[in-house]
Amino acid sequence: MSAVPTDHGVASLGEFTFECGQSVPDLEVAYETHGEFDGDNVVLVCHALTGSQNVARSPAPERDEETRGAGQAGQARAWWDDIVGPGKAIDTTEYYVVCANVPGSCYGTTGPTSERPADLDLPDEPDHDRWGTSFPPVQVEDWARAQRRLLDHLGVGRLRAVVGGSVGGMNALEWAKRYPDDVDRVVAIATAGRLDAQCLALDAVARRAIRADSNWNGGDYYGEDRPSPDEGLALARQIGHIMYLSKASMERKFGRRSAGRDSLTREEGDLGLPPEPTAAFFPYREVESYLDYQAEGFSQRFDANSYLYLTRAMDEYDLAAGHGTDADALGAFDGEALLLSFTADWHFTVEQSSSLADAFRAGDAPVAHHVIDSDHGHDAFLVEPEHVGPPLRDFLAEGVEGRAVSDDSGGDRDESVRPESDHAPVHASLFKG
């Protein structure tokens, strides 16, 4: 089979009514595919919070140029290239891989940055042509429904697997709940059935940082000569980035060192905020420079309103909603499930994945929970492909009986996935959910 993407672009799916009851006249979904479709080899990959449909590099150079031109800079472009591709864990010579940008995002799928219909009746008509905060509230359930509509558009019925990490893992769980007869295997990585109170609180502070930026202007910052709320979005990015790293990985990388010669200076960093009166007396620390650098790149590639919408969707997701318990929500799923978690991930913990595994077991679904011993934090699922890849590859091929797949229901964890003593370095991570 060829590994060249067979299709990419934006699919027009017609009128779409969101879970909130509000509609858009034409939902457009940006997507890409890798591999060749043979009827029963489809793997849907669900991206994390601010990811894109560009899950892997293309063998065609012009395709990579297109993604750069679409604003998919940094790790929004080819964000899981170490996992998806020819001969990799999700092998595009064997599987037909589909990845779609979710509604509410800003990488081609309809969201706040999209052009709104000219005849849309709004109480306070803005002087720009974008949806802005008039866009309907979005939920994870809407992402799964939009993906189902896209797959119908592509002529795809049943899926071999749905795979997702972080909030993309919530998206994958929603498939098991909403479309239990449409998918054989579900892989939910570094995720949970819902956020805990600490994560909800940090997301709330991040959203307030955006809304406190005077350039946010109630979400009406589109149009000529209107500055974007870059400072607020950058602060939100920094809060999120701290959430996705572990205490140990940050200490190892930065400690209390001042910024080195290759880092931003205080004048270049600090997000352009007014200087503190005493700042010149104290060092500009390397961790500050690192966060400023990451925030600057993020604010250039992402939209503040989209960030507000997507974090709300993540915060509001509850797998048990409408069913009482997680086990009840997953009760109709009779496929197989793999949960992957990381020991130092305090955003989505090992215990939360264990709880999901119990929920699958309650419905007699074959399930394995693979625990990876890593001190990297939540970002590990992106930057430790050598530990994520083997169990994922084997599960897609053989289900829970795969050689590198282990279960936490009583046996020992699989030592074959334990990292060596040199842990993965702190990465410029995707701002995940």
ZAMARGU-4260 file (C-alpha; in steps of 0.2 Angstrom, whole numbers, plus 5000, padded with zeros to 4 digits):
<rodrens>
0) 5000/5000/5000 | 5005/5018/4997 | 5009/5029/5012 | 5005/5045/5002 | 4989/5054/5009
5) 4975/5050/4997 | 4964/5065/5002 | 4965/5081/5012 | 4955/5097/5012 | 4939/5104/5019
10) 4923/5094/5019 | 4907/5104/5018 | 4894/5094/5029 | 4879/5105/5028 | 4869/5111/5043
15) 4875/5106/5060 | 4865/5107/5076 | 4877/5107/5091 | 4872/5099/5108 | 4868/5116/5115
20) 4854/5117/5102 | 4861/5131/5091 | 4866/5128/5073 | 4877/5133/5059 | 4871/5133/5041
25) 4886/5124/5035 | 4899/5115/5045 | 4916/5114/5037 | 4928/5101/5043 | 4947/5101/5039
30) 4954/5084/5038 | 4968/5074/5031 | 4971/5055/5027 | 4986/5044/5026 | 4987/5027/5018
35) 4974/5018/5007 | 4957/5013/5012 | 4953/4994/5010 | 4936/4994/5019 | 4940/4988/5037
40) 4957/4997/5041 | 4952/5014/5046 | 4960/5022/5061 | 4953/5039/5067 | 4966/5049/5077
45) 4959/5063/5088 | 4970/5077/5091 | 4973/5086/5108 | 4967/5103/5113 | 4976/5115/5101
50) 4981/5102/5088 | 4977/5101/5070 | 4972/5088/5057 | 4990/5087/5052 | 4994/5072/5062
55) 5010/5067/5052 | 5021/5073/5038 | 5017/5070/5020 | 5029/5061/5008 | 5024/5075/4996
60) 5034/5091/5000 | 5020/5102/4993 | 5008/5095/5006 | 5020/5101/5020 | 5021/5118/5012
65) 5002/5119/5012 | 5001/5115/5031 | 5014/5129/5035 | 5004/5141/5024 | 4989/5136/5034
70) 4997/5142/5050 | 5001/5125/5057 | 5017/5130/5064 | 5027/5122/5078 | 5019/5106/5085
75) 5002/5109/5077 | 5011/5103/5061 | 5014/5084/5060 | 5011/5083/5079 | 5012/5064/5080
80) 5024/5061/5066 | 5034/5049/5078 | 5019/5038/5079 | 5010/5039/5063 | 5018/5035/5046
85) 5026/5020/5036 | 5032/5007/5048 | 5028/5017/5063 | 5016/5012/5077 | 5001/5017/5067
90) 5007/5011/5051 | 5001/5020/5036 | 5006/5006/5024 | 4993/4995/5034 | 4980/5007/5040
95) 4970/5021/5033 | 4972/5035/5045 | 4960/5050/5047 | 4962/5065/5057 | 4950/5080/5058
100) 4951/5097/5066 | 4937/5099/5078 | 4923/5112/5078 | 4928/5127/5087 | 4946/5126/5082
105) 4956/5138/5070 | 4964/5126/5058 | 4951/5126/5045 | 4936/5118/5053 | 4921/5130/5057
110) 4924/5140/5073 | 4925/5158/5080 | 4938/5163/5067 | 4927/5157/5052 | 4917/5169/5041
115) 4899/5170/5047 | 4884/5170/5036 | 4880/5188/5030 | 4861/5186/5034 | 4865/5180/5052
120) 4854/5190/5064 | 4864/5195/5079 | 4858/5206/5093 | 4874/5217/5093 | 4881/5216/5075
125) 4900/5217/5075 | 4909/5227/5062 | 4919/5212/5055 | 4913/5196/5046 | 4919/5183/5058
130) 4909/5172/5070 | 4919/5177/5085 | 4909/5174/5102 | 4893/5172/5092 | 4898/5155/5088
135) 4888/5141/5097 | 4895/5134/5112 | 4905/5118/5108 | 4906/5101/5117 | 4917/5085/5115
140) 4901/5077/5110 | 4900/5088/5095 | 4917/5083/5090 | 4913/5065/5089 | 4897/5069/5079
145) 4906/5080/5067 | 4919/5066/5064 | 4905/5053/5061 | 4898/5065/5048 | 4915/5067/5040
150) 4918/5048/5039 | 4901/5046/5031 | 4906/5059/5018 | 4922/5050/5015 | 4912/5033/5013
155) 4919/5026/5029 | 4908/5015/5040 | 4915/5005/5054 | 4932/5009/5061 | 4946/4998/5066
160) 4951/5010/5080 | 4949/5027/5087 | 4965/5033/5096 | 4967/5050/5106 | 4977/5057/5119
165) 4973/5070/5132 | 4956/5078/5127 | 4958/5068/5111 | 4956/5053/5123 | 4940/5060/5129
170) 4935/5062/5111 | 4939/5043/5109 | 4929/5038/5124 | 4914/5047/5117 | 4915/5036/5102
175) 4914/5021/5113 | 4899/5029/5122 | 4890/5036/5107 | 4894/5025/5093 | 4898/5008/5101
180) 4894/4998/5086 | 4905/5008/5074 | 4922/5005/5082 | 4932/4989/5086 | 4945/4996/5097
185) 4947/5011/5107 | 4964/5018/5113 | 4963/5032/5126 | 4980/5039/5131 | 4983/5051/5146
190) 4965/5055/5149 | 4950/5053/5160 | 4931/5053/5160 | 4931/5071/5167 | 4943/5084/5174
195) 4946/5086/5192 | 4944/5102/5202 | 4962/5107/5201 | 4963/5107/5182 | 4946/5115/5181
200) 4953/5129/5192 | 4968/5132/5182 | 4959/5132/5165 | 4947/5145/5173 | 4962/5156/5177
205) 4969/5154/5160 | 4952/5159/5152 | 4952/5174/5164 | 4969/5179/5158 | 4962/5181/5140
210) 4947/5190/5145 | 4957/5202/5156 | 4967/5207/5140 | 4959/5224/5135 | 4962/5219/5117
215) 4950/5204/5119 | 4936/5217/5118 | 4922/5204/5122 | 4929/5193/5108 | 4927/5206/5094
220) 4945/5209/5090 | 4944/5203/5071 | 4946/5215/5057 | 4959/5228/5051 | 4969/5239/5064
225) 4963/5228/5079 | 4976/5220/5089 | 4973/5202/5096 | 4974/5198/5114 | 4991/5191/5113
230) 4996/5194/5130 | 4981/5186/5138 | 4983/5171/5126 | 5001/5170/5130 | 4998/5169/5149
235) 4985/5156/5146 | 4998/5146/5137 | 5010/5147/5151 | 4998/5141/5164 | 4993/5126/5153
240) 5012/5122/5149 | 5016/5121/5167 | 5001/5109/5169 | 5008/5097/5156 | 5026/5096/5164
245) 5030/5087/5180 | 5039/5094/5195 | 5054/5083/5192 | 5056/5087/5173 | 5055/5105/5176
250) 5068/5104/5190 | 5080/5094/5180 | 5079/5106/5165 | 5079/5122/5174 | 5081/5122/5192
255) 5085/5139/5199 | 5097/5144/5185 | 5096/5161/5177 | 5093/5163/5158 | 5108/5157/5148
260) 5116/5166/5133 | 5105/5157/5120 | 5088/5161/5129 | 5078/5177/5128 | 5083/5192/5138
265) 5071/5200/5150 | 5069/5214/5138 | 5064/5202/5124 | 5053/5191/5135 | 5041/5195/5149
270) 5027/5195/5136 | 5030/5214/5134 | 5022/5218/5151 | 5028/5233/5160 | 5044/5230/5170
275) 5043/5227/5189 | 5051/5241/5199 | 5064/5228/5207 | 5066/5217/5191 | 5083/5224/5187
280) 5090/5218/5204 | 5084/5200/5202 | 5089/5187/5189 | 5078/5183/5174 | 5077/5164/5176
285) 5079/5151/5163 | 5061/5144/5166 | 5054/5161/5164 | 5063/5163/5147 | 5057/5146/5142
290) 5039/5150/5146 | 5040/5166/5137 | 5047/5158/5121 | 5034/5145/5121 | 5020/5158/5124
295) 5026/5169/5110 | 5025/5155/5097 | 5008/5149/5103 | 5000/5166/5102 | 5006/5168/5084
300) 4998/5152/5078 | 4982/5151/5089 | 4966/5161/5091 | 4961/5167/5109 | 4942/5164/5106
305) 4946/5146/5100 | 4956/5143/5115 | 4941/5149/5126 | 4929/5138/5117 | 4940/5122/5117
310) 4945/5123/5135 | 4926/5125/5140 | 4922/5109/5129 | 4936/5100/5139 | 4930/5106/5156
315) 4912/5102/5153 | 4915/5084/5147 | 4908/5071/5158 | 4908/5053/5151 | 4894/5048/5163
320) 4883/5062/5158 | 4866/5055/5154 | 4870/5037/5160 | 4874/5039/5179 | 4891/5031/5179
325) 4905/5028/5167 | 4902/5010/5167 | 4884/5013/5162 | 4890/5025/5148 | 4902/5012/5141
330) 4890/4997/5144 | 4885/4995/5125 | 4903/4995/5119 | 4908/4977/5115 | 4925/4980/5107
335) 4942/4981/5115 | 4950/4995/5124 | 4968/5001/5129 | 4971/5014/5142 | 4989/5022/5143
340) 4994/5032/5157 | 5011/5040/5164 | 5016/5039/5182 | 5021/5058/5183 | 5006/5065/5174
345) 4996/5075/5187 | 4984/5082/5174 | 4977/5065/5170 | 4983/5053/5182 | 4986/5034/5183
350) 4972/5032/5195 | 4960/5040/5183 | 4965/5028/5169 | 4963/5014/5181 | 4945/5020/5185
355) 4941/5020/5166 | 4948/5002/5164 | 4936/4997/5178 | 4922/5005/5169 | 4926/4995/5153
360) 4928/4979/5163 | 4911/4981/5171 | 4903/4979/5154 | 4914/4964/5150 | 4924/4973/5137
365) 4942/4966/5135 | 4953/4980/5142 | 4971/4983/5146 | 4978/4998/5156 | 4997/5000/5151
370) 5006/5011/5164 | 5022/5019/5158 | 5035/5024/5171 | 5040/5041/5166 | 5044/5057/5175
375) 5040/5068/5160 | 5022/5073/5164 | 5007/5074/5153 | 5018/5078/5138 | 5025/5061/5138
380) 5012/5054/5126 | 5019/5066/5113 | 5038/5065/5117 | 5041/5047/5122 | 5036/5037/5106
385) 5048/5023/5110 | 5037/5019/5125 | 5020/5023/5118 | 5023/5015/5101 | 5025/4997/5106
390) 5009/4994/5116 | 4999/5004/5103 | 5006/4995/5088 | 5002/4978/5096 | 4985/4983/5102
395) 4980/4989/5085 | 4986/4972/5078 | 4981/4959/5091 | 4970/4968/5104 | 4973/4965/5122
400) 4983/4950/5118 | 4996/4960/5110 | 5014/4956/5116 | 5018/4974/5123 | 5001/4977/5130
405) 4999/4974/5149 | 4985/4975/5161 | 4985/4983/5179 | 4971/4972/5185 | 4983/4962/5196
410) 4998/4958/5186 | 5015/4967/5185 | 5017/4981/5174 | 5026/4977/5158 | 5045/4981/5161
415) 5048/4982/5142 | 5041/4999/5141 | 5051/5006/5156 | 5062/5021/5151 | 5080/5021/5153
420) 5089/5031/5166 | 5090/5046/5154 | 5072/5052/5153 | 5065/5062/5139 | 5070/5081/5138
425) 5058/5095/5141 | 5050/5098/5124 | 5042/5112/5116 | 5025/5104/5118 | 5009/5104/5110
430) 4997/5114/5121 | 4986/5100/5125 | 4970/5097/5135
</rodrens>
